[in-house]
Amino acid sequence: MMDEPVRFMDLPKELRLIVYEHLPIKTTHYKLDAEWLGCTELADLREAFENGDNYVSPEGIEVPKDSTILLHRTILGIAILRTSRTLASEAKVILQPKLNALRMSSYRIIANSIALYRWTTEHVIKCLSHGTCGLPNDIRVWLDETHTHFDHDHKCQDTKWNFTERHVQIAVFNDFADSMTADSDKSDDGMWLLDSHCYEDGLQRAMSWHYRRICSTEFPTTSLRITTRMALLWAVERQSYTRQPPFTHVLSYQEESDTPPLYMGTDEPIETEEWEDMWAEGERIFTARELAQ
């Protein structure tokens, strides 16, 4: 005979508190479609990528499709706060610090090297320089096509979260075909795909130009601190990386001493353990302190 189910409210409060403490954090990946801006000169490139193919330039260089993935983290079972005043009162003490840590933590983006200077990734980061652009604790707002359109005016939603500085972490993860990189240590055509520094330079130039343009008309509402980190390095990537180690955040642009600055930098690579804990899809149990890191 099967045991009768027990109502959650019939459990001792001590056990209910343990349940709240062990509600997992779910990490979900959302892939953004590339924004082509209607550029006719990129028609061949767009057609190849939309067909799922790589693009081969007239010079015979194969260009892989760019990839931009947004990470969204949420507490599974958070709806328990809306079931009754009793549950909300006792669960809030445990869950509210975790919610606050999630809301205030860095935005996380996974992109391959190519995507660092393509419009889709760049546009999401530019949006973050506008404090009224989107929900600061829910990066999924950028899945809305009207939000990622070239003509988006960044004046869509107000928020009670007053950010004086926003942090963006970009994990640069390359999963190009072996045929494109097998000889990268001998071929310039293969090596340029894996050399993240040239792409980071391109992103830095684009963002500096963006702040220069915006600051001349309407100041960004927040400063931005962008960190790019190589993830799960290939052997040849690691060789290239050790030749040019990461640098700490540097001031990339600031219009005036009293206007919000843009900081960009790199950090140590993301190895397997951190990737599985903080970047990969899945459900994990975190403390509020771990979430804030």
N, C-alpha and C positions, 0 to 999 in steps of 0.2 A: 504494500500500500504506500502510495507516494505521500510525502509530507505535505501538509496544507501550506499554501503560500502565506507569508507573513506581511501584513501591511507595513509600509515603511514607517508610518507614524507610531506603530506599536513597538518598534525597536527602541531600546534604551537610547537616550540622547548621546551617550558616549559612542555608541556604534554609528549613529547618524553622523556625528562629527568626523569619524574615520572615513565614512563614505565621501563626504564633502572634500576631505583632504586628498582623496585618491581619485577624484574626477580627472580624467586625462586631458591633456592639451592635444588637439588635433591639428596637424599641419597639412594643408591642401595646396597643391600647385595649380595655378591657372595660367594657361599659355595665351599670350596676346598675339593677335594676328598683325602682320606687318601693315603699316600705313604707307601707301605709295604716293599720296598727294597728287595723283593724276599726272605724274611726270611722264610725258610721252617718250623722252629719251631713255627711260628705264623700262620700256615696254617688253623688251626681250628678257630682261632680268626678272620682271614681274611674272611673265608667262611661264618661265621655267620653274620659278619657286611655287607658283600656284598649282602647277602640275606635279609638285613633289620632287622635282629634279634639281640638281645643281646647275649653275649657270657656267658655261664655258665662254670665256671672252674671245674676241677675234685673235688675240695673241696666244690662245690655247691654254690660258690659266683657268683652272676650275675654281669657282667661287661657291662655297657652301651657303645654304640658307641660314639667315640669322634667326636666333632663338631668344625670346624674352619671356620669362616665366615669373609671375608674381606669387609670393607666398602669403597665405592667409592662415593665421592661427586663432583658434577659438577654444573655449572650454566646453567639452561635451557635457551635456546635462545641465547647462547653465539655466535652462528654463525652470529648474526646480525653485528658483527664486520667485517665480510667479505663481506657484501652486497654493501657497497659504502664507499668512503673515508669520506664523510660528516658524515654518521652514526658512522663510526669507530672513527672519531675524537671526537665527542661529547659523545659517549658511553664509550670510553676508560677511561675518567676521573673518571667515576663512577664504572666501572666494573674491571678495572685493579687492584685497591687495594683489591677487593674481590678475584680475581684470585691469586694474590700474597699470600693472607692469606691462601687460600686453598692449594697452593703449599708448603707453609712453615709450615702448621699445622701438628699435630701428625698423624702418621699412626694409624688407628683404626682397632682393631680385636675383634671379639666376639668369645669366646671359652668356652666350658664347662670345668669343673675342670679336667676331664680325659685328654683333649687335651693339657693341659699345659706341659705335659711331653711326648707327642707323637711326632713323627718325623715331621708331616705336619706343625704344628704351630711353632715348634722349628726351622725348616728349613727356613721358611719365615723370622723369626727374625734374623737368622744368615746371611741371604742375606743382610739385612739392615746394617750389620757392614761393608759391602764392598761398598764404594762410587760409584763404576762403575757398580753396579749390579742393572739393571732395571731403569725405569723412576721414579725419586723420588716423582713426584707429581701424579703418577697413579699406585696404588697398584694392578691394574688388570693384570699387567705383570706376576704376579705369577699364573694366570690361565693357562698360557701356560705350557703344560706338560714337554716340554724340559727344562723349567726354574726350575720346582720343582723336577726334577729327582735328584737322589742321587749323580750322577756324575757331576752335574752342577758346572762349574768352577768359577762362579761369575764375569766373564769378558765379559759381553754382550753388554753394552751400556754406552757411555759417556754422560755426562749431563752438561749443563751450570750452574746448581744450585750447588754451592759449599757449601755443608753442613759440618760444623765443628762438629756438634752434631745432631744426629737424635733421635726423640722422638717416642716411641711406647706406645699407650694406649691399654690395653687388658681388655675388659669387660668380667668378668667370669659369664656367665649366664647358669644356670643348668635347664634343662627341662626334667629331668628323670621321668620315670613312677612313679606314686604314690605308686605302689606296692613295689618299690625298696627303698623308703625312708620313708614310713609311720611310721615305727618303728625305725627310725634312732636315736631317743633320747634314745632308750633302747638297740639298737643293734650295735655292732661294724661293722658288715657287711654293714649296711645302712649308718652309720655315716661317714665312710671313703670316700664315694662318695661326701659328702657335705663339707668336711674339706679342704678348698682351700689352707690352709697353707702348707700342705704336698706336694701339687702339685707345688706351687710356689717355694718351696725349691728345687724340682726336676728340674724346669726350670732354677733356679739360678745355680745349679751345672752344668747343661749342657752348659749354656752360659759361665760360668767361664772357663770350660774346653776348649770350642771353642776359647776364646780369648787367653788362654794360648798356645794352639796349633798354632793358626794363628800368634801370636806375635813372636813365635820362628822361623817363616819362612818369612812371609811377613806381615807387620803391617796392621791391619785394617785401612781403610782410614778415619774412623770417629769414634767418641765416640758414645756410645749408652746409652739412658736413657729409661728404661722400667718401666712402671707403670701398676700394675694389680689392678683392682677394681671389687669387687663383685657387681653384678647388680640384682635388683629386688629380694632381698633376700627372701627366704622361712623363715618361723618362726624358724625352727630348725637351719637353716644357721645363722640367726641373733644371736641366742643364742651362737653358736660356735664362731661367729665373735666377740661378745662383750667380750668373755673370752680372746681373743688374738687380741687386737686392731691393726690397721695398723701402719706400721713404715714408716718413711720418707726414701728418697733415700739414699742408702749406697753404698760405693765403693765396688763393688763385685770383680773386678780384674783390675789390671794395671801392665803391664810387667815392664816398666821403667817410671821414672817421666816425660819423654817426649813422651811417647806413648799414644794413645787414651785409655781412661778408659771405663769400663762398670759399669753403675749404675743401680741398681734394687731396687724397693720399691713398697709399696702399698699405697693406699689412701682411703678416705672415700667411702662408697658404693654409687652406682648410683641408685638414687631413680626414681620414675615414671616420674616426670616432666623433669628431665634431660635426661632420656632415650628417651622420646618422642621427645624432642627437638634436641638432638645431636647424637642419636644412631639408632633410629627406621627408617625404610624405609619411604619415603614420600618426599613431597615438602614443603619447608619452606622459609620464607624471613629472611635473616640475614644481619646485617651490617658487614663491614670488621672486626671491632673490635670483634664482637661476634664470627665470624669464626675463629679468631686467638686464641681463648681461648681453 
